[in-house]
Amino acid sequence: MHTIRDKNKLLARVRRIQGQAQALERQLSEEGDCVEILQQIAAIRGAINGLMGAVIEGHLVDHVINEADQAQREAELAPLLHVIKAYLK
């Protein structure tokens, strides 16, 4: 499974996001510059989007593209599409 195989890389991304969120919290607590706060929020959003993209890619490859059984491919694709639609709202 891709999340197990890529666990260390994914956890490293999550830890970077946590660090970015902590930096944002400090900026807000210290009443930091508004533009710098906006930049930090944009950086966090980009990092989250990158994480989501990596997990989606892994899921597509492992559970859709490389899945030999057509019915299983379709079963794996439906919930993924639901999650993607919810994420893009």
PDB file of N, CA, C and O in Angstrom, chain B, residues numbered from 101:
ATOM      1  N   MET B 101       0.847  -1.174   0.000  1.00  0.00           N
ATOM      2  CA  MET B 101       0.000   0.000   0.000  1.00  0.00           C
ATOM      3  C   MET B 101       0.898   1.244   0.000  1.00  0.00           C
ATOM      4  O   MET B 101       1.915   1.293   0.692  1.00  0.00           O
ATOM      5  N   HIS B 102       0.510   2.216  -0.769  1.00  0.00           N
ATOM      6  CA  HIS B 102       1.342   3.405  -0.976  1.00  0.00           C
ATOM      7  C   HIS B 102       1.561   4.230   0.279  1.00  0.00           C
ATOM      8  O   HIS B 102       2.646   4.783   0.459  1.00  0.00           O
ATOM      9  N   THR B 103       0.556   4.332   1.164  1.00  0.00           N
ATOM     10  CA  THR B 103       0.765   5.143   2.374  1.00  0.00           C
ATOM     11  C   THR B 103       1.724   4.468   3.343  1.00  0.00           C
ATOM     12  O   THR B 103       2.381   5.136   4.142  1.00  0.00           O
ATOM     13  N   ILE B 104       1.804   3.156   3.274  1.00  0.00           N
ATOM     14  CA  ILE B 104       2.783   2.438   4.100  1.00  0.00           C
ATOM     15  C   ILE B 104       4.166   2.551   3.465  1.00  0.00           C
ATOM     16  O   ILE B 104       5.151   2.846   4.141  1.00  0.00           O
ATOM     17  N   ARG B 105       4.224   2.313   2.163  1.00  0.00           N
ATOM     18  CA  ARG B 105       5.504   2.379   1.443  1.00  0.00           C
ATOM     19  C   ARG B 105       6.113   3.783   1.536  1.00  0.00           C
ATOM     20  O   ARG B 105       7.324   3.930   1.697  1.00  0.00           O
ATOM     21  N   ASP B 106       5.271   4.805   1.433  1.00  0.00           N
ATOM     22  CA  ASP B 106       5.740   6.198   1.437  1.00  0.00           C
ATOM     23  C   ASP B 106       5.575   6.865   2.799  1.00  0.00           C
ATOM     24  O   ASP B 106       5.601   8.092   2.899  1.00  0.00           O
ATOM     25  N   LYS B 107       5.405   6.062   3.843  1.00  0.00           N
ATOM     26  CA  LYS B 107       5.103   6.591   5.169  1.00  0.00           C
ATOM     27  C   LYS B 107       6.100   7.660   5.627  1.00  0.00           C
ATOM     28  O   LYS B 107       5.687   8.718   6.101  1.00  0.00           O
ATOM     29  N   ASN B 108       7.386   7.405   5.495  1.00  0.00           N
ATOM     30  CA  ASN B 108       8.383   8.363   5.985  1.00  0.00           C
ATOM     31  C   ASN B 108       8.307   9.692   5.230  1.00  0.00           C
ATOM     32  O   ASN B 108       8.421  10.757   5.836  1.00  0.00           O
ATOM     33  N   LYS B 109       8.118   9.633   3.927  1.00  0.00           N
ATOM     34  CA  LYS B 109       7.999  10.864   3.138  1.00  0.00           C
ATOM     35  C   LYS B 109       6.737  11.635   3.512  1.00  0.00           C
ATOM     36  O   LYS B 109       6.770  12.857   3.653  1.00  0.00           O
ATOM     37  N   LEU B 110       5.628  10.918   3.672  1.00  0.00           N
ATOM     38  CA  LEU B 110       4.371  11.573   4.025  1.00  0.00           C
ATOM     39  C   LEU B 110       4.442  12.172   5.425  1.00  0.00           C
ATOM     40  O   LEU B 110       3.964  13.284   5.650  1.00  0.00           O
ATOM     41  N   LEU B 111       5.031  11.446   6.359  1.00  0.00           N
ATOM     42  CA  LEU B 111       5.170  11.979   7.718  1.00  0.00           C
ATOM     43  C   LEU B 111       6.084  13.206   7.740  1.00  0.00           C
ATOM     44  O   LEU B 111       5.846  14.141   8.505  1.00  0.00           O
ATOM     45  N   ALA B 112       7.113  13.209   6.919  1.00  0.00           N
ATOM     46  CA  ALA B 112       7.992  14.377   6.839  1.00  0.00           C
ATOM     47  C   ALA B 112       7.206  15.590   6.339  1.00  0.00           C
ATOM     48  O   ALA B 112       7.391  16.702   6.834  1.00  0.00           O
ATOM     49  N   ARG B 113       6.338  15.373   5.365  1.00  0.00           N
ATOM     50  CA  ARG B 113       5.498  16.474   4.867  1.00  0.00           C
ATOM     51  C   ARG B 113       4.583  16.990   5.970  1.00  0.00           C
ATOM     52  O   ARG B 113       4.435  18.199   6.152  1.00  0.00           O
ATOM     53  N   VAL B 114       3.971  16.067   6.702  1.00  0.00           N
ATOM     54  CA  VAL B 114       3.062  16.460   7.786  1.00  0.00           C
ATOM     55  C   VAL B 114       3.819  17.249   8.848  1.00  0.00           C
ATOM     56  O   VAL B 114       3.309  18.243   9.365  1.00  0.00           O
ATOM     57  N   ARG B 115       5.011  16.820   9.169  1.00  0.00           N
ATOM     58  CA  ARG B 115       5.812  17.539  10.184  1.00  0.00           C
ATOM     59  C   ARG B 115       6.181  18.944   9.709  1.00  0.00           C
ATOM     60  O   ARG B 115       6.197  19.885  10.502  1.00  0.00           O
ATOM     61  N   ARG B 116       6.476  19.084   8.417  1.00  0.00           N
ATOM     62  CA  ARG B 116       6.754  20.423   7.884  1.00  0.00           C
ATOM     63  C   ARG B 116       5.508  21.302   7.976  1.00  0.00           C
ATOM     64  O   ARG B 116       5.595  22.482   8.316  1.00  0.00           O
ATOM     65  N   ILE B 117       4.360  20.721   7.675  1.00  0.00           N
ATOM     66  CA  ILE B 117       3.104  21.471   7.769  1.00  0.00           C
ATOM     67  C   ILE B 117       2.858  21.887   9.220  1.00  0.00           C
ATOM     68  O   ILE B 117       2.429  23.012   9.478  1.00  0.00           O
ATOM     69  N   GLN B 118       3.124  20.991  10.161  1.00  0.00           N
ATOM     70  CA  GLN B 118       2.968  21.327  11.576  1.00  0.00           C
ATOM     71  C   GLN B 118       3.880  22.491  11.951  1.00  0.00           C
ATOM     72  O   GLN B 118       3.473  23.396  12.681  1.00  0.00           O
ATOM     73  N   GLY B 119       5.105  22.465  11.452  1.00  0.00           N
ATOM     74  CA  GLY B 119       6.033  23.556  11.714  1.00  0.00           C
ATOM     75  C   GLY B 119       5.535  24.868  11.130  1.00  0.00           C
ATOM     76  O   GLY B 119       5.649  25.921  11.756  1.00  0.00           O
ATOM     77  N   GLN B 120       4.988  24.798   9.935  1.00  0.00           N
ATOM     78  CA  GLN B 120       4.441  26.004   9.311  1.00  0.00           C
ATOM     79  C   GLN B 120       3.249  26.532  10.110  1.00  0.00           C
ATOM     80  O   GLN B 120       3.107  27.742  10.287  1.00  0.00           O
ATOM     81  N   ALA B 121       2.399  25.635  10.589  1.00  0.00           N
ATOM     82  CA  ALA B 121       1.238  26.052  11.382  1.00  0.00           C
ATOM     83  C   ALA B 121       1.679  26.672  12.708  1.00  0.00           C
ATOM     84  O   ALA B 121       1.083  27.643  13.173  1.00  0.00           O
ATOM     85  N   GLN B 122       2.720  26.110  13.310  1.00  0.00           N
ATOM     86  CA  GLN B 122       3.239  26.682  14.554  1.00  0.00           C
ATOM     87  C   GLN B 122       3.824  28.074  14.306  1.00  0.00           C
ATOM     88  O   GLN B 122       3.660  28.977  15.126  1.00  0.00           O
ATOM     89  N   ALA B 123       4.501  28.241  13.178  1.00  0.00           N
ATOM     90  CA  ALA B 123       5.046  29.558  12.831  1.00  0.00           C
ATOM     91  C   ALA B 123       3.913  30.563  12.631  1.00  0.00           C
ATOM     92  O   ALA B 123       4.024  31.718  13.043  1.00  0.00           O
ATOM     93  N   LEU B 124       2.836  30.127  12.004  1.00  0.00           N
ATOM     94  CA  LEU B 124       1.673  30.998  11.809  1.00  0.00           C
ATOM     95  C   LEU B 124       1.070  31.384  13.155  1.00  0.00           C
ATOM     96  O   LEU B 124       0.711  32.542  13.373  1.00  0.00           O
ATOM     97  N   GLU B 125       0.962  30.424  14.044  1.00  0.00           N
ATOM     98  CA  GLU B 125       0.425  30.710  15.370  1.00  0.00           C
ATOM     99  C   GLU B 125       1.283  31.753  16.089  1.00  0.00           C
ATOM    100  O   GLU B 125       0.759  32.670  16.722  1.00  0.00           O
ATOM    101  N   ARG B 126       2.605  31.603  15.985  1.00  0.00           N
ATOM    102  CA  ARG B 126       3.509  32.586  16.609  1.00  0.00           C
ATOM    103  C   ARG B 126       3.302  33.965  15.988  1.00  0.00           C
ATOM    104  O   ARG B 126       3.226  34.970  16.694  1.00  0.00           O
ATOM    105  N   GLN B 127       3.211  34.001  14.654  1.00  0.00           N
ATOM    106  CA  GLN B 127       3.019  35.290  13.980  1.00  0.00           C
ATOM    107  C   GLN B 127       1.738  35.969  14.458  1.00  0.00           C
ATOM    108  O   GLN B 127       1.723  37.174  14.705  1.00  0.00           O
ATOM    109  N   LEU B 128       0.672  35.195  14.586  1.00  0.00           N
ATOM    110  CA  LEU B 128      -0.595  35.768  15.039  1.00  0.00           C
ATOM    111  C   LEU B 128      -0.512  36.192  16.505  1.00  0.00           C
ATOM    112  O   LEU B 128      -1.014  37.254  16.875  1.00  0.00           O
ATOM    113  N   SER B 129       0.116  35.371  17.334  1.00  0.00           N
ATOM    114  CA  SER B 129       0.247  35.702  18.760  1.00  0.00           C
ATOM    115  C   SER B 129       1.060  36.964  18.972  1.00  0.00           C
ATOM    116  O   SER B 129       0.773  37.768  19.860  1.00  0.00           O
ATOM    117  N   GLU B 130       2.078  37.122  18.142  1.00  0.00           N
ATOM    118  CA  GLU B 130       2.971  38.275  18.266  1.00  0.00           C
ATOM    119  C   GLU B 130       2.506  39.453  17.423  1.00  0.00           C
ATOM    120  O   GLU B 130       3.216  40.448  17.279  1.00  0.00           O
ATOM    121  N   GLU B 131       1.284  39.325  16.858  1.00  0.00           N
ATOM    122  CA  GLU B 131       0.701  40.389  16.030  1.00  0.00           C
ATOM    123  C   GLU B 131       1.651  40.777  14.898  1.00  0.00           C
ATOM    124  O   GLU B 131       1.962  41.951  14.699  1.00  0.00           O
ATOM    125  N   GLY B 132       2.100  39.766  14.170  1.00  0.00           N
ATOM    126  CA  GLY B 132       3.046  39.959  13.082  1.00  0.00           C
ATOM    127  C   GLY B 132       2.466  40.716  11.907  1.00  0.00           C
ATOM    128  O   GLY B 132       1.281  41.047  11.863  1.00  0.00           O
ATOM    129  N   ASP B 133       3.338  40.974  10.969  1.00  0.00           N
ATOM    130  CA  ASP B 133       2.982  41.714   9.760  1.00  0.00           C
ATOM    131  C   ASP B 133       1.917  40.941   8.974  1.00  0.00           C
ATOM    132  O   ASP B 133       2.037  39.732   8.774  1.00  0.00           O
ATOM    133  N   CYS B 134       0.887  41.646   8.538  1.00  0.00           N
ATOM    134  CA  CYS B 134      -0.242  41.029   7.840  1.00  0.00           C
ATOM    135  C   CYS B 134       0.200  40.307   6.561  1.00  0.00           C
ATOM    136  O   CYS B 134      -0.265  39.200   6.288  1.00  0.00           O
ATOM    137  N   VAL B 135       1.074  40.910   5.792  1.00  0.00           N
ATOM    138  CA  VAL B 135       1.526  40.297   4.537  1.00  0.00           C
ATOM    139  C   VAL B 135       2.302  39.022   4.831  1.00  0.00           C
ATOM    140  O   VAL B 135       2.139  38.030   4.121  1.00  0.00           O
ATOM    141  N   GLU B 136       3.129  39.025   5.847  1.00  0.00           N
ATOM    142  CA  GLU B 136       3.869  37.818   6.214  1.00  0.00           C
ATOM    143  C   GLU B 136       2.925  36.714   6.690  1.00  0.00           C
ATOM    144  O   GLU B 136       3.154  35.535   6.420  1.00  0.00           O
ATOM    145  N   ILE B 137       1.878  37.098   7.388  1.00  0.00           N
ATOM    146  CA  ILE B 137       0.878  36.119   7.831  1.00  0.00           C
ATOM    147  C   ILE B 137       0.185  35.514   6.614  1.00  0.00           C
ATOM    148  O   ILE B 137       0.003  34.299   6.539  1.00  0.00           O
ATOM    149  N   LEU B 138      -0.196  36.352   5.673  1.00  0.00           N
ATOM    150  CA  LEU B 138      -0.824  35.860   4.443  1.00  0.00           C
ATOM    151  C   LEU B 138       0.110  34.931   3.672  1.00  0.00           C
ATOM    152  O   LEU B 138      -0.324  33.914   3.131  1.00  0.00           O
ATOM    153  N   GLN B 139       1.383  35.281   3.625  1.00  0.00           N
ATOM    154  CA  GLN B 139       2.358  34.423   2.943  1.00  0.00           C
ATOM    155  C   GLN B 139       2.471  33.072   3.632  1.00  0.00           C
ATOM    156  O   GLN B 139       2.592  32.040   2.971  1.00  0.00           O
ATOM    157  N   GLN B 140       2.433  33.077   4.953  1.00  0.00           N
ATOM    158  CA  GLN B 140       2.519  31.824   5.704  1.00  0.00           C
ATOM    159  C   GLN B 140       1.286  30.965   5.452  1.00  0.00           C
ATOM    160  O   GLN B 140       1.396  29.751   5.285  1.00  0.00           O
ATOM    161  N   ILE B 141       0.123  31.587   5.424  1.00  0.00           N
ATOM    162  CA  ILE B 141      -1.104  30.844   5.128  1.00  0.00           C
ATOM    163  C   ILE B 141      -1.033  30.237   3.734  1.00  0.00           C
ATOM    164  O   ILE B 141      -1.416  29.084   3.536  1.00  0.00           O
ATOM    165  N   ALA B 142      -0.546  31.007   2.770  1.00  0.00           N
ATOM    166  CA  ALA B 142      -0.406  30.498   1.400  1.00  0.00           C
ATOM    167  C   ALA B 142       0.581  29.336   1.349  1.00  0.00           C
ATOM    168  O   ALA B 142       0.361  28.370   0.617  1.00  0.00           O
ATOM    169  N   ALA B 143       1.654  29.418   2.108  1.00  0.00           N
ATOM    170  CA  ALA B 143       2.639  28.334   2.151  1.00  0.00           C
ATOM    171  C   ALA B 143       2.024  27.068   2.737  1.00  0.00           C
ATOM    172  O   ALA B 143       2.276  25.969   2.244  1.00  0.00           O
ATOM    173  N   ILE B 144       1.220  27.217   3.785  1.00  0.00           N
ATOM    174  CA  ILE B 144       0.560  26.067   4.399  1.00  0.00           C
ATOM    175  C   ILE B 144      -0.416  25.439   3.415  1.00  0.00           C
ATOM    176  O   ILE B 144      -0.474  24.217   3.276  1.00  0.00           O
ATOM    177  N   ARG B 145      -1.176  26.279   2.741  1.00  0.00           N
ATOM    178  CA  ARG B 145      -2.119  25.765   1.753  1.00  0.00           C
ATOM    179  C   ARG B 145      -1.383  24.999   0.656  1.00  0.00           C
ATOM    180  O   ARG B 145      -1.819  23.920   0.255  1.00  0.00           O
ATOM    181  N   GLY B 146      -0.290  25.538   0.178  1.00  0.00           N
ATOM    182  CA  GLY B 146       0.502  24.848  -0.836  1.00  0.00           C
ATOM    183  C   GLY B 146       1.030  23.517  -0.342  1.00  0.00           C
ATOM    184  O   GLY B 146       1.048  22.537  -1.087  1.00  0.00           O
ATOM    185  N   ALA B 147       1.461  23.475   0.913  1.00  0.00           N
ATOM    186  CA  ALA B 147       1.983  22.239   1.483  1.00  0.00           C
ATOM    187  C   ALA B 147       0.880  21.191   1.624  1.00  0.00           C
ATOM    188  O   ALA B 147       1.104  20.011   1.352  1.00  0.00           O
ATOM    189  N   ILE B 148      -0.294  21.614   2.044  1.00  0.00           N
ATOM    190  CA  ILE B 148      -1.435  20.698   2.156  1.00  0.00           C
ATOM    191  C   ILE B 148      -1.818  20.174   0.770  1.00  0.00           C
ATOM    192  O   ILE B 148      -2.079  18.982   0.603  1.00  0.00           O
ATOM    193  N   ASN B 149      -1.849  21.065  -0.217  1.00  0.00           N
ATOM    194  CA  ASN B 149      -2.168  20.635  -1.578  1.00  0.00           C
ATOM    195  C   ASN B 149      -1.141  19.628  -2.095  1.00  0.00           C
ATOM    196  O   ASN B 149      -1.499  18.663  -2.770  1.00  0.00           O
ATOM    197  N   GLY B 150       0.117  19.853  -1.782  1.00  0.00           N
ATOM    198  CA  GLY B 150       1.167  18.917  -2.190  1.00  0.00           C
ATOM    199  C   GLY B 150       1.003  17.557  -1.540  1.00  0.00           C
ATOM    200  O   GLY B 150       1.191  16.527  -2.187  1.00  0.00           O
ATOM    201  N   LEU B 151       0.653  17.552  -0.260  1.00  0.00           N
ATOM    202  CA  LEU B 151       0.415  16.302   0.457  1.00  0.00           C
ATOM    203  C   LEU B 151      -0.778  15.565  -0.147  1.00  0.00           C
ATOM    204  O   LEU B 151      -0.718  14.359  -0.388  1.00  0.00           O
ATOM    205  N   MET B 152      -1.848  16.296  -0.384  1.00  0.00           N
ATOM    206  CA  MET B 152      -3.037  15.682  -0.982  1.00  0.00           C
ATOM    207  C   MET B 152      -2.701  15.109  -2.358  1.00  0.00           C
ATOM    208  O   MET B 152      -3.122  14.000  -2.686  1.00  0.00           O
ATOM    209  N   GLY B 153      -1.958  15.843  -3.151  1.00  0.00           N
ATOM    210  CA  GLY B 153      -1.570  15.364  -4.476  1.00  0.00           C
ATOM    211  C   GLY B 153      -0.744  14.092  -4.410  1.00  0.00           C
ATOM    212  O   GLY B 153      -0.942  13.179  -5.212  1.00  0.00           O
ATOM    213  N   ALA B 154       0.170  14.027  -3.471  1.00  0.00           N
ATOM    214  CA  ALA B 154       1.014  12.834  -3.336  1.00  0.00           C
ATOM    215  C   ALA B 154       0.195  11.612  -2.946  1.00  0.00           C
ATOM    216  O   ALA B 154       0.412  10.522  -3.476  1.00  0.00           O
ATOM    217  N   VAL B 155      -0.743  11.789  -2.025  1.00  0.00           N
ATOM    218  CA  VAL B 155      -1.562  10.652  -1.596  1.00  0.00           C
ATOM    219  C   VAL B 155      -2.527  10.234  -2.706  1.00  0.00           C
ATOM    220  O   VAL B 155      -2.739   9.042  -2.926  1.00  0.00           O
ATOM    221  N   ILE B 156      -3.108  11.203  -3.400  1.00  0.00           N
ATOM    222  CA  ILE B 156      -3.988  10.870  -4.527  1.00  0.00           C
ATOM    223  C   ILE B 156      -3.216  10.120  -5.602  1.00  0.00           C
ATOM    224  O   ILE B 156      -3.692   9.109  -6.120  1.00  0.00           O
ATOM    225  N   GLU B 157      -2.043  10.601  -5.937  1.00  0.00           N
ATOM    226  CA  GLU B 157      -1.230   9.934  -6.959  1.00  0.00           C
ATOM    227  C   GLU B 157      -0.927   8.490  -6.564  1.00  0.00           C
ATOM    228  O   GLU B 157      -1.071   7.575  -7.376  1.00  0.00           O
ATOM    229  N   GLY B 158      -0.513   8.293  -5.328  1.00  0.00           N
ATOM    230  CA  GLY B 158      -0.219   6.942  -4.859  1.00  0.00           C
ATOM    231  C   GLY B 158      -1.442   6.041  -4.914  1.00  0.00           C
ATOM    232  O   GLY B 158      -1.354   4.875  -5.299  1.00  0.00           O
ATOM    233  N   HIS B 159      -2.582   6.596  -4.524  1.00  0.00           N
ATOM    234  CA  HIS B 159      -3.815   5.808  -4.556  1.00  0.00           C
ATOM    235  C   HIS B 159      -4.183   5.439  -5.996  1.00  0.00           C
ATOM    236  O   HIS B 159      -4.533   4.293  -6.279  1.00  0.00           O
ATOM    237  N   LEU B 160      -4.102   6.401  -6.887  1.00  0.00           N
ATOM    238  CA  LEU B 160      -4.418   6.119  -8.291  1.00  0.00           C
ATOM    239  C   LEU B 160      -3.520   5.035  -8.864  1.00  0.00           C
ATOM    240  O   LEU B 160      -3.997   4.110  -9.522  1.00  0.00           O
ATOM    241  N   VAL B 161      -2.243   5.147  -8.618  1.00  0.00           N
ATOM    242  CA  VAL B 161      -1.299   4.168  -9.165  1.00  0.00           C
ATOM    243  C   VAL B 161      -1.532   2.786  -8.558  1.00  0.00           C
ATOM    244  O   VAL B 161      -1.655   1.801  -9.285  1.00  0.00           O
ATOM    245  N   ASP B 162      -1.592   2.712  -7.239  1.00  0.00           N
ATOM    246  CA  ASP B 162      -1.692   1.411  -6.570  1.00  0.00           C
ATOM    247  C   ASP B 162      -3.069   0.766  -6.680  1.00  0.00           C
ATOM    248  O   ASP B 162      -3.173  -0.450  -6.841  1.00  0.00           O
ATOM    249  N   HIS B 163      -4.118   1.564  -6.596  1.00  0.00           N
ATOM    250  CA  HIS B 163      -5.457   0.994  -6.466  1.00  0.00           C
ATOM    251  C   HIS B 163      -6.323   1.125  -7.714  1.00  0.00           C
ATOM    252  O   HIS B 163      -7.391   0.516  -7.790  1.00  0.00           O
ATOM    253  N   VAL B 164      -5.883   1.902  -8.681  1.00  0.00           N
ATOM    254  CA  VAL B 164      -6.684   2.054  -9.897  1.00  0.00           C
ATOM    255  C   VAL B 164      -5.890   1.593 -11.114  1.00  0.00           C
ATOM    256  O   VAL B 164      -6.313   0.668 -11.808  1.00  0.00           O
ATOM    257  N   ILE B 165      -4.757   2.215 -11.381  1.00  0.00           N
ATOM    258  CA  ILE B 165      -3.983   1.896 -12.580  1.00  0.00           C
ATOM    259  C   ILE B 165      -3.424   0.474 -12.527  1.00  0.00           C
ATOM    260  O   ILE B 165      -3.544  -0.273 -13.498  1.00  0.00           O
ATOM    261  N   ASN B 166      -2.821   0.099 -11.409  1.00  0.00           N
ATOM    262  CA  ASN B 166      -2.184  -1.213 -11.309  1.00  0.00           C
ATOM    263  C   ASN B 166      -3.126  -2.326 -10.866  1.00  0.00           C
ATOM    264  O   ASN B 166      -2.707  -3.477 -10.747  1.00  0.00           O
ATOM    265  N   GLU B 167      -4.378  -2.003 -10.624  1.00  0.00           N
ATOM    266  CA  GLU B 167      -5.365  -3.018 -10.213  1.00  0.00           C
ATOM    267  C   GLU B 167      -5.837  -3.780 -11.443  1.00  0.00           C
ATOM    268  O   GLU B 167      -6.353  -3.183 -12.388  1.00  0.00           O
ATOM    269  N   ALA B 168      -5.663  -5.080 -11.433  1.00  0.00           N
ATOM    270  CA  ALA B 168      -6.007  -5.909 -12.596  1.00  0.00           C
ATOM    271  C   ALA B 168      -7.512  -6.110 -12.746  1.00  0.00           C
ATOM    272  O   ALA B 168      -8.015  -6.207 -13.866  1.00  0.00           O
ATOM    273  N   ASP B 169      -8.219  -6.170 -11.652  1.00  0.00           N
ATOM    274  CA  ASP B 169      -9.646  -6.465 -11.687  1.00  0.00           C
ATOM    275  C   ASP B 169     -10.465  -5.191 -11.959  1.00  0.00           C
ATOM    276  O   ASP B 169     -10.400  -4.229 -11.194  1.00  0.00           O
ATOM    277  N   GLN B 170     -11.221  -5.198 -13.037  1.00  0.00           N
ATOM    278  CA  GLN B 170     -12.018  -4.033 -13.441  1.00  0.00           C
ATOM    279  C   GLN B 170     -13.008  -3.611 -12.348  1.00  0.00           C
ATOM    280  O   GLN B 170     -13.127  -2.424 -12.045  1.00  0.00           O
ATOM    281  N   ALA B 171     -13.703  -4.561 -11.769  1.00  0.00           N
ATOM    282  CA  ALA B 171     -14.680  -4.233 -10.733  1.00  0.00           C
ATOM    283  C   ALA B 171     -14.008  -3.595  -9.522  1.00  0.00           C
ATOM    284  O   ALA B 171     -14.550  -2.661  -8.930  1.00  0.00           O
ATOM    285  N   GLN B 172     -12.839  -4.092  -9.155  1.00  0.00           N
ATOM    286  CA  GLN B 172     -12.102  -3.520  -8.022  1.00  0.00           C
ATOM    287  C   GLN B 172     -11.623  -2.112  -8.348  1.00  0.00           C
ATOM    288  O   GLN B 172     -11.657  -1.232  -7.488  1.00  0.00           O
ATOM    289  N   ARG B 173     -11.171  -1.887  -9.599  1.00  0.00           N
ATOM    290  CA  ARG B 173     -10.759  -0.538 -10.024  1.00  0.00           C
ATOM    291  C   ARG B 173     -11.909   0.442  -9.854  1.00  0.00           C
ATOM    292  O   ARG B 173     -11.740   1.533  -9.309  1.00  0.00           O
ATOM    293  N   GLU B 174     -13.076   0.040 -10.328  1.00  0.00           N
ATOM    294  CA  GLU B 174     -14.246   0.909 -10.228  1.00  0.00           C
ATOM    295  C   GLU B 174     -14.624   1.153  -8.765  1.00  0.00           C
ATOM    296  O   GLU B 174     -14.998   2.265  -8.394  1.00  0.00           O
ATOM    297  N   ALA B 175     -14.525   0.119  -7.948  1.00  0.00           N
ATOM    298  CA  ALA B 175     -14.836   0.258  -6.526  1.00  0.00           C
ATOM    299  C   ALA B 175     -13.863   1.206  -5.836  1.00  0.00           C
ATOM    300  O   ALA B 175     -14.263   1.950  -4.940  1.00  0.00           O
ATOM    301  N   GLU B 176     -12.605   1.192  -6.233  1.00  0.00           N
ATOM    302  CA  GLU B 176     -11.583   2.069  -5.636  1.00  0.00           C
ATOM    303  C   GLU B 176     -11.732   3.506  -6.130  1.00  0.00           C
ATOM    304  O   GLU B 176     -11.431   4.448  -5.398  1.00  0.00           O
ATOM    305  N   LEU B 177     -12.190   3.673  -7.352  1.00  0.00           N
ATOM    306  CA  LEU B 177     -12.261   5.000  -7.951  1.00  0.00           C
ATOM    307  C   LEU B 177     -13.402   5.838  -7.375  1.00  0.00           C
ATOM    308  O   LEU B 177     -13.226   7.036  -7.150  1.00  0.00           O
ATOM    309  N   ALA B 178     -14.549   5.242  -7.136  1.00  0.00           N
ATOM    310  CA  ALA B 178     -15.711   5.997  -6.672  1.00  0.00           C
ATOM    311  C   ALA B 178     -15.460   6.768  -5.377  1.00  0.00           C
ATOM    312  O   ALA B 178     -15.751   7.963  -5.329  1.00  0.00           O
ATOM    313  N   PRO B 179     -14.932   6.135  -4.322  1.00  0.00           N
ATOM    314  CA  PRO B 179     -14.689   6.912  -3.098  1.00  0.00           C
ATOM    315  C   PRO B 179     -13.600   7.971  -3.276  1.00  0.00           C
ATOM    316  O   PRO B 179     -13.644   9.028  -2.646  1.00  0.00           O
ATOM    317  N   LEU B 180     -12.630   7.682  -4.135  1.00  0.00           N
ATOM    318  CA  LEU B 180     -11.576   8.669  -4.395  1.00  0.00           C
ATOM    319  C   LEU B 180     -12.167   9.914  -5.043  1.00  0.00           C
ATOM    320  O   LEU B 180     -11.837  11.034  -4.653  1.00  0.00           O
ATOM    321  N   LEU B 181     -13.029   9.727  -6.020  1.00  0.00           N
ATOM    322  CA  LEU B 181     -13.671  10.874  -6.673  1.00  0.00           C
ATOM    323  C   LEU B 181     -14.498  11.677  -5.679  1.00  0.00           C
ATOM    324  O   LEU B 181     -14.531  12.906  -5.748  1.00  0.00           O
ATOM    325  N   HIS B 182     -15.162  10.996  -4.762  1.00  0.00           N
ATOM    326  CA  HIS B 182     -15.947  11.676  -3.725  1.00  0.00           C
ATOM    327  C   HIS B 182     -15.048  12.557  -2.847  1.00  0.00           C
ATOM    328  O   HIS B 182     -15.384  13.703  -2.549  1.00  0.00           O
ATOM    329  N   VAL B 183     -13.913  12.006  -2.444  1.00  0.00           N
ATOM    330  CA  VAL B 183     -12.975  12.767  -1.602  1.00  0.00           C
ATOM    331  C   VAL B 183     -12.415  13.965  -2.366  1.00  0.00           C
ATOM    332  O   VAL B 183     -12.308  15.058  -1.811  1.00  0.00           O
ATOM    333  N   ILE B 184     -12.062  13.768  -3.625  1.00  0.00           N
ATOM    334  CA  ILE B 184     -11.514  14.866  -4.432  1.00  0.00           C
ATOM    335  C   ILE B 184     -12.551  15.981  -4.570  1.00  0.00           C
ATOM    336  O   ILE B 184     -12.218  17.157  -4.423  1.00  0.00           O
ATOM    337  N   LYS B 185     -13.793  15.623  -4.849  1.00  0.00           N
ATOM    338  CA  LYS B 185     -14.847  16.636  -4.963  1.00  0.00           C
ATOM    339  C   LYS B 185     -15.013  17.403  -3.652  1.00  0.00           C
ATOM    340  O   LYS B 185     -15.152  18.627  -3.661  1.00  0.00           O
ATOM    341  N   ALA B 186     -15.000  16.696  -2.536  1.00  0.00           N
ATOM    342  CA  ALA B 186     -15.130  17.359  -1.228  1.00  0.00           C
ATOM    343  C   ALA B 186     -13.939  18.271  -0.971  1.00  0.00           C
ATOM    344  O   ALA B 186     -14.101  19.360  -0.422  1.00  0.00           O
ATOM    345  N   TYR B 187     -12.754  17.840  -1.361  1.00  0.00           N
ATOM    346  CA  TYR B 187     -11.550  18.645  -1.140  1.00  0.00           C
ATOM    347  C   TYR B 187     -11.566  19.920  -1.971  1.00  0.00           C
ATOM    348  O   TYR B 187     -11.077  20.960  -1.529  1.00  0.00           O
ATOM    349  N   LEU B 188     -12.117  19.841  -3.154  1.00  0.00           N
ATOM    350  CA  LEU B 188     -12.116  20.995  -4.060  1.00  0.00           C
ATOM    351  C   LEU B 188     -13.229  22.008  -3.771  1.00  0.00           C
ATOM    352  O   LEU B 188     -13.265  23.074  -4.386  1.00  0.00           O
ATOM    353  N   LYS B 189     -14.128  21.689  -2.852  1.00  0.00           N
ATOM    354  CA  LYS B 189     -15.197  22.634  -2.507  1.00  0.00           C
ATOM    355  C   LYS B 189     -14.660  23.838  -1.793  1.00  0.00           C
ATOM    356  O   LYS B 189     -15.424  24.732  -1.430  1.00  0.00           O
TER     357      LYS B 189
END
